[in-house]
Amino acid sequence: MEPIKPSHLRADLYRILDRVLDRGEAIEITRRGRRIRLVADASTGLDALKPHPEAIQGNPEDIVSIDWSDEWRP
């Protein structure tokens, strides 16, 4: 999308913000010869979860009775 001017943003602010949120479309605004980009934050909700492959997967009861005394170094 071509950059828009601040006056266009002001005139259609809510419609433009809805486009950014609903479609995930980035909007660029040109002001004083520089560009400002509006983007939706993708790190909300379940999308913010990051995989942890080192985490134990399975039944927690299986690890309750593990003897860790050889690993313990106080």
N, C-alpha and C positions, 0 to 999 in steps of 0.2 A: 504494500500500500504506500502511496505517496504521502509524505509528511503533510500534516494539516497545520493551519495557522491557529493561534490561540483564540481568535474570534470565532472560528468554526467550532473549536472545542467548547467554548463558552455557550454557544447557541445550542449545541446538541450534547451537552455534558453527560446526561444520564443515558442517552441512547448509546453513546460511544463507550461509556463505562460498562454497560451491559454487554456490548460486543466483545470487549476485552475479557470479561468474566465468562460469558456463555460459550464463546467460540474459541477462547484461548488466543485470540488474535492480538498481536502487538500493535500499538498505535504510536506513531512518531509525530511529535509536534515540533515545529521550527520556531524558535524565538531568538531574536538577536543573532541570527546566523549560526545558531547551535541547535542540535537536535536533542529532544527529550523523549524517552521511550516509556510508554505505559505498558506493563505486562502484568498478567495475573500471577500471583504467588502460587507456584505448583506444590509447595511444601505444606499443604494443609490436608487434614484428614488422613486417610489411609495411604495417600500418595507420599506422605512424609516418612513413612516407615522405611527403614533401611534393612537389608538382609544382614543377618549375623550368622554366617556359616559355622563359626566356632561354638555356637550355642548348642547345648545338649538337646537333641530331639528325641522324643520318645516318652516312655512312662516314667514319671519322677520316682515312683516306688522302686524302680530298678537301681537307682543310685543311692538310696537311703542307707542300705546296708554295706556299702563299699568301705573297706578298711583303709583309711588314709594315714594311719600311724607312721608308715614308712616315709610318707611325703612331708610330714609335719616337722618344721624347723622353727621352733620358737625363738 
